Amino acid sequence: MECFKIQWRASTKKDLRKLPPQEVARIVAAVEDLAQEPFLRGSEKRSGSEHT
């Protein structure tokens, strides 16, 4: 599966600096996991959604 590139906004980086380091690590790890596999197991495409 193709990997996605995550681009962090400057404002996001600034917000992350306000959080405890262990929380930042958890968030960054979760986002990196989404870059590898953006569609969670068991997720379904919603019919009638704006971006179909």
TIKE-662440 format. One record per atom (N, C-alpha, C): residue number from 1; residue in one letter; chain; atom name; x, y, z. Coordinates in steps of 0.1 Angstrom, whole numbers, padded with zeros to 4 digits. Atoms other than C-alpha are relative to their C-alpha. Layout:
% TIKE-662440
<node num="NUM" residu="A" chaine="A" atome="CA" X="X" Y="Y" Z="Z"/>
...
This chain:
% TIKE-662440
<node num="1" residu="M" chaine="A" atome="N" X="0008" Y="-0012" Z="0000"/>
<node num="1" residu="M" chaine="A" atome="CA" X="0000" Y="0000" Z="0000"/>
<node num="1" residu="M" chaine="A" atome="C" X="0009" Y="0012" Z="0000"/>
<node num="2" residu="E" chaine="A" atome="N" X="-0008" Y="-0013" Z="0001"/>
<node num="2" residu="E" chaine="A" atome="CA" X="0012" Y="0035" Z="-0008"/>
<node num="2" residu="E" chaine="A" atome="C" X="-0001" Y="0007" Z="0013"/>
<node num="3" residu="C" chaine="A" atome="N" X="0000" Y="-0009" Z="-0012"/>
<node num="3" residu="C" chaine="A" atome="CA" X="0023" Y="0057" Z="0021"/>
<node num="3" residu="C" chaine="A" atome="C" X="-0003" Y="0014" Z="-0003"/>
<node num="4" residu="F" chaine="A" atome="N" X="0003" Y="-0014" Z="0001"/>
<node num="4" residu="F" chaine="A" atome="CA" X="0011" Y="0092" Z="0026"/>
<node num="4" residu="F" chaine="A" atome="C" X="0010" Y="0008" Z="0007"/>
<node num="5" residu="K" chaine="A" atome="N" X="-0009" Y="-0009" Z="-0006"/>
<node num="5" residu="K" chaine="A" atome="CA" X="0033" Y="0121" Z="0035"/>
<node num="5" residu="K" chaine="A" atome="C" X="-0008" Y="0009" Z="0009"/>
<node num="6" residu="I" chaine="A" atome="N" X="0006" Y="-0009" Z="-0009"/>
<node num="6" residu="I" chaine="A" atome="CA" X="0023" Y="0140" Z="0066"/>
<node num="6" residu="I" chaine="A" atome="C" X="0007" Y="0013" Z="0001"/>
<node num="7" residu="Q" chaine="A" atome="N" X="-0006" Y="-0013" Z="-0001"/>
<node num="7" residu="Q" chaine="A" atome="CA" X="0029" Y="0177" Z="0066"/>
<node num="7" residu="Q" chaine="A" atome="C" X="-0007" Y="0007" Z="0012"/>
<node num="8" residu="W" chaine="A" atome="N" X="0005" Y="-0006" Z="-0013"/>
<node num="8" residu="W" chaine="A" atome="CA" X="0026" Y="0194" Z="0100"/>
<node num="8" residu="W" chaine="A" atome="C" X="0000" Y="0015" Z="-0003"/>
<node num="9" residu="R" chaine="A" atome="N" X="0001" Y="-0014" Z="0001"/>
<node num="9" residu="R" chaine="A" atome="CA" X="0014" Y="0230" Z="0100"/>
<node num="9" residu="R" chaine="A" atome="C" X="0008" Y="0006" Z="0011"/>
<node num="10" residu="A" chaine="A" atome="N" X="-0008" Y="-0007" Z="-0011"/>
<node num="10" residu="A" chaine="A" atome="CA" X="0035" Y="0255" Z="0120"/>
<node num="10" residu="A" chaine="A" atome="C" X="-0009" Y="0002" Z="0012"/>
<node num="11" residu="S" chaine="A" atome="N" X="0008" Y="-0002" Z="-0012"/>
<node num="11" residu="S" chaine="A" atome="CA" X="0005" Y="0262" Z="0142"/>
<node num="11" residu="S" chaine="A" atome="C" X="-0002" Y="-0013" Z="0008"/>
<node num="12" residu="T" chaine="A" atome="N" X="0001" Y="0012" Z="-0006"/>
<node num="12" residu="T" chaine="A" atome="CA" X="0002" Y="0225" Z="0149"/>
<node num="12" residu="T" chaine="A" atome="C" X="0012" Y="-0003" Z="0008"/>
<node num="13" residu="K" chaine="A" atome="N" X="-0012" Y="0002" Z="-0007"/>
<node num="13" residu="K" chaine="A" atome="CA" X="0038" Y="0222" Z="0159"/>
<node num="13" residu="K" chaine="A" atome="C" X="0000" Y="0009" Z="0013"/>
<node num="14" residu="K" chaine="A" atome="N" X="0000" Y="-0009" Z="-0012"/>
<node num="14" residu="K" chaine="A" atome="CA" X="0033" Y="0252" Z="0182"/>
<node num="14" residu="K" chaine="A" atome="C" X="-0009" Y="-0005" Z="0011"/>
<node num="15" residu="D" chaine="A" atome="N" X="0009" Y="0006" Z="-0010"/>
<node num="15" residu="D" chaine="A" atome="CA" X="0003" Y="0236" Z="0198"/>
<node num="15" residu="D" chaine="A" atome="C" X="0006" Y="-0013" Z="0007"/>
<node num="16" residu="L" chaine="A" atome="N" X="-0006" Y="0012" Z="-0006"/>
<node num="16" residu="L" chaine="A" atome="CA" X="0022" Y="0203" Z="0203"/>
<node num="16" residu="L" chaine="A" atome="C" X="0010" Y="0004" Z="0011"/>
<node num="17" residu="R" chaine="A" atome="N" X="-0010" Y="-0004" Z="-0010"/>
<node num="17" residu="R" chaine="A" atome="CA" X="0049" Y="0222" Z="0222"/>
<node num="17" residu="R" chaine="A" atome="C" X="-0006" Y="0003" Z="0014"/>
<node num="18" residu="K" chaine="A" atome="N" X="0007" Y="-0004" Z="-0012"/>
<node num="18" residu="K" chaine="A" atome="CA" X="0023" Y="0231" Z="0248"/>
<node num="18" residu="K" chaine="A" atome="C" X="-0004" Y="-0013" Z="0008"/>
<node num="19" residu="L" chaine="A" atome="N" X="0004" Y="0013" Z="-0006"/>
<node num="19" residu="L" chaine="A" atome="CA" X="0016" Y="0194" Z="0256"/>
<node num="19" residu="L" chaine="A" atome="C" X="0012" Y="-0007" Z="0007"/>
<node num="20" residu="P" chaine="A" atome="N" X="-0010" Y="0008" Z="-0007"/>
<node num="20" residu="P" chaine="A" atome="CA" X="0035" Y="0170" Z="0279"/>
<node num="20" residu="P" chaine="A" atome="C" X="0007" Y="-0009" Z="-0011"/>
<node num="21" residu="P" chaine="A" atome="N" X="-0008" Y="0008" Z="0010"/>
<node num="21" residu="P" chaine="A" atome="CA" X="0063" Y="0151" Z="0259"/>
<node num="21" residu="P" chaine="A" atome="C" X="-0006" Y="-0014" Z="-0002"/>
<node num="22" residu="Q" chaine="A" atome="N" X="0006" Y="0014" Z="0002"/>
<node num="22" residu="Q" chaine="A" atome="CA" X="0046" Y="0117" Z="0265"/>
<node num="22" residu="Q" chaine="A" atome="C" X="-0012" Y="0001" Z="-0009"/>
<node num="23" residu="E" chaine="A" atome="N" X="0012" Y="-0001" Z="0008"/>
<node num="23" residu="E" chaine="A" atome="CA" X="0014" Y="0130" Z="0249"/>
<node num="23" residu="E" chaine="A" atome="C" X="0004" Y="0003" Z="-0014"/>
<node num="24" residu="V" chaine="A" atome="N" X="-0005" Y="-0004" Z="0014"/>
<node num="24" residu="V" chaine="A" atome="CA" X="0033" Y="0145" Z="0219"/>
<node num="24" residu="V" chaine="A" atome="C" X="0004" Y="-0013" Z="-0007"/>
<node num="25" residu="A" chaine="A" atome="N" X="-0005" Y="0013" Z="0006"/>
<node num="25" residu="A" chaine="A" atome="CA" X="0050" Y="0111" Z="0213"/>
<node num="25" residu="A" chaine="A" atome="C" X="-0012" Y="-0009" Z="-0004"/>
<node num="26" residu="R" chaine="A" atome="N" X="0012" Y="0009" Z="0003"/>
<node num="26" residu="R" chaine="A" atome="CA" X="0016" Y="0093" Z="0215"/>
<node num="26" residu="R" chaine="A" atome="C" X="-0007" Y="0005" Z="-0013"/>
<node num="27" residu="I" chaine="A" atome="N" X="0007" Y="-0006" Z="0011"/>
<node num="27" residu="I" chaine="A" atome="CA" X="0000" Y="0118" Z="0190"/>
<node num="27" residu="I" chaine="A" atome="C" X="0008" Y="-0002" Z="-0013"/>
<node num="28" residu="V" chaine="A" atome="N" X="-0008" Y="0001" Z="0012"/>
<node num="28" residu="V" chaine="A" atome="CA" X="0029" Y="0117" Z="0166"/>
<node num="28" residu="V" chaine="A" atome="C" X="0000" Y="-0014" Z="-0005"/>
<node num="29" residu="A" chaine="A" atome="N" X="0000" Y="0014" Z="0004"/>
<node num="29" residu="A" chaine="A" atome="CA" X="0030" Y="0079" Z="0166"/>
<node num="29" residu="A" chaine="A" atome="C" X="-0013" Y="-0004" Z="-0006"/>
<node num="30" residu="A" chaine="A" atome="N" X="0014" Y="0003" Z="0006"/>
<node num="30" residu="A" chaine="A" atome="CA" X="-0008" Y="0077" Z="0159"/>
<node num="30" residu="A" chaine="A" atome="C" X="-0001" Y="0006" Z="-0014"/>
<node num="31" residu="V" chaine="A" atome="N" X="0000" Y="-0007" Z="0013"/>
<node num="31" residu="V" chaine="A" atome="CA" X="-0004" Y="0102" Z="0130"/>
<node num="31" residu="V" chaine="A" atome="C" X="0009" Y="-0008" Z="-0010"/>
<node num="32" residu="E" chaine="A" atome="N" X="-0009" Y="0007" Z="0008"/>
<node num="32" residu="E" chaine="A" atome="CA" X="0025" Y="0083" Z="0116"/>
<node num="32" residu="E" chaine="A" atome="C" X="-0006" Y="-0014" Z="-0004"/>
<node num="33" residu="D" chaine="A" atome="N" X="0007" Y="0012" Z="0003"/>
<node num="33" residu="D" chaine="A" atome="CA" X="0005" Y="0051" Z="0118"/>
<node num="33" residu="D" chaine="A" atome="C" X="-0011" Y="0002" Z="-0011"/>
<node num="34" residu="L" chaine="A" atome="N" X="0010" Y="-0004" Z="0010"/>
<node num="34" residu="L" chaine="A" atome="CA" X="-0022" Y="0068" Z="0097"/>
<node num="34" residu="L" chaine="A" atome="C" X="0006" Y="0002" Z="-0013"/>
<node num="35" residu="A" chaine="A" atome="N" X="-0007" Y="-0002" Z="0013"/>
<node num="35" residu="A" chaine="A" atome="CA" X="0003" Y="0077" Z="0071"/>
<node num="35" residu="A" chaine="A" atome="C" X="0003" Y="-0013" Z="-0007"/>
<node num="36" residu="Q" chaine="A" atome="N" X="-0003" Y="0013" Z="0005"/>
<node num="36" residu="Q" chaine="A" atome="CA" X="0011" Y="0040" Z="0067"/>
<node num="36" residu="Q" chaine="A" atome="C" X="-0013" Y="-0007" Z="-0004"/>
<node num="37" residu="E" chaine="A" atome="N" X="0013" Y="0006" Z="0003"/>
<node num="37" residu="E" chaine="A" atome="CA" X="-0025" Y="0028" Z="0068"/>
<node num="37" residu="E" chaine="A" atome="C" X="-0011" Y="0009" Z="0003"/>
<node num="38" residu="P" chaine="A" atome="N" X="0010" Y="-0010" Z="-0003"/>
<node num="38" residu="P" chaine="A" atome="CA" X="-0050" Y="0056" Z="0065"/>
<node num="38" residu="P" chaine="A" atome="C" X="-0015" Y="-0005" Z="0002"/>
<node num="39" residu="F" chaine="A" atome="N" X="0014" Y="0005" Z="-0002"/>
<node num="39" residu="F" chaine="A" atome="CA" X="-0081" Y="0034" Z="0064"/>
<node num="39" residu="F" chaine="A" atome="C" X="0000" Y="-0011" Z="0010"/>
<node num="40" residu="L" chaine="A" atome="N" X="0000" Y="0009" Z="-0011"/>
<node num="40" residu="L" chaine="A" atome="CA" X="-0087" Y="0017" Z="0097"/>
<node num="40" residu="L" chaine="A" atome="C" X="-0008" Y="-0012" Z="-0003"/>
<node num="41" residu="R" chaine="A" atome="N" X="0007" Y="0013" Z="0002"/>
<node num="41" residu="R" chaine="A" atome="CA" X="-0098" Y="-0019" Z="0098"/>
<node num="41" residu="R" chaine="A" atome="C" X="-0014" Y="0002" Z="0004"/>
<node num="42" residu="G" chaine="A" atome="N" X="0014" Y="0000" Z="-0004"/>
<node num="42" residu="G" chaine="A" atome="CA" X="-0135" Y="-0022" Z="0098"/>
<node num="42" residu="G" chaine="A" atome="C" X="-0007" Y="0013" Z="-0004"/>
<node num="43" residu="S" chaine="A" atome="N" X="0006" Y="-0012" Z="0004"/>
<node num="43" residu="S" chaine="A" atome="CA" X="-0141" Y="0013" Z="0084"/>
<node num="43" residu="S" chaine="A" atome="C" X="-0007" Y="-0002" Z="-0013"/>
<node num="44" residu="E" chaine="A" atome="N" X="0008" Y="0001" Z="0012"/>
<node num="44" residu="E" chaine="A" atome="CA" X="-0167" Y="0017" Z="0057"/>
<node num="44" residu="E" chaine="A" atome="C" X="-0001" Y="0014" Z="-0007"/>
<node num="45" residu="K" chaine="A" atome="N" X="0002" Y="-0012" Z="0007"/>
<node num="45" residu="K" chaine="A" atome="CA" X="-0171" Y="0043" Z="0030"/>
<node num="45" residu="K" chaine="A" atome="C" X="-0015" Y="0004" Z="0002"/>
<node num="46" residu="R" chaine="A" atome="N" X="0014" Y="-0004" Z="-0002"/>
<node num="46" residu="R" chaine="A" atome="CA" X="-0202" Y="0064" Z="0038"/>
<node num="46" residu="R" chaine="A" atome="C" X="-0006" Y="0004" Z="-0013"/>
<node num="47" residu="S" chaine="A" atome="N" X="0007" Y="-0004" Z="0012"/>
<node num="47" residu="S" chaine="A" atome="CA" X="-0227" Y="0067" Z="0010"/>
<node num="47" residu="S" chaine="A" atome="C" X="-0006" Y="0014" Z="0002"/>
<node num="48" residu="G" chaine="A" atome="N" X="0006" Y="-0013" Z="0000"/>
<node num="48" residu="G" chaine="A" atome="CA" X="-0239" Y="0102" Z="0002"/>
<node num="48" residu="G" chaine="A" atome="C" X="0009" Y="0010" Z="0007"/>
<node num="49" residu="S" chaine="A" atome="N" X="-0008" Y="-0009" Z="-0006"/>
<node num="49" residu="S" chaine="A" atome="CA" X="-0209" Y="0118" Z="0018"/>
<node num="49" residu="S" chaine="A" atome="C" X="0005" Y="0010" Z="-0010"/>
<node num="50" residu="E" chaine="A" atome="N" X="-0004" Y="-0010" Z="0009"/>
<node num="50" residu="E" chaine="A" atome="CA" X="-0195" Y="0150" Z="0003"/>
<node num="50" residu="E" chaine="A" atome="C" X="0012" Y="-0004" Z="-0009"/>
<node num="51" residu="H" chaine="A" atome="N" X="-0012" Y="0003" Z="0007"/>
<node num="51" residu="H" chaine="A" atome="CA" X="-0162" Y="0135" Z="-0007"/>
<node num="51" residu="H" chaine="A" atome="C" X="0000" Y="-0015" Z="-0004"/>
<node num="52" residu="T" chaine="A" atome="N" X="0001" Y="0014" Z="0004"/>
<node num="52" residu="T" chaine="A" atome="CA" X="-0171" Y="0102" Z="-0024"/>
<node num="52" residu="T" chaine="A" atome="C" X="0007" Y="-0003" Z="-0012"/>
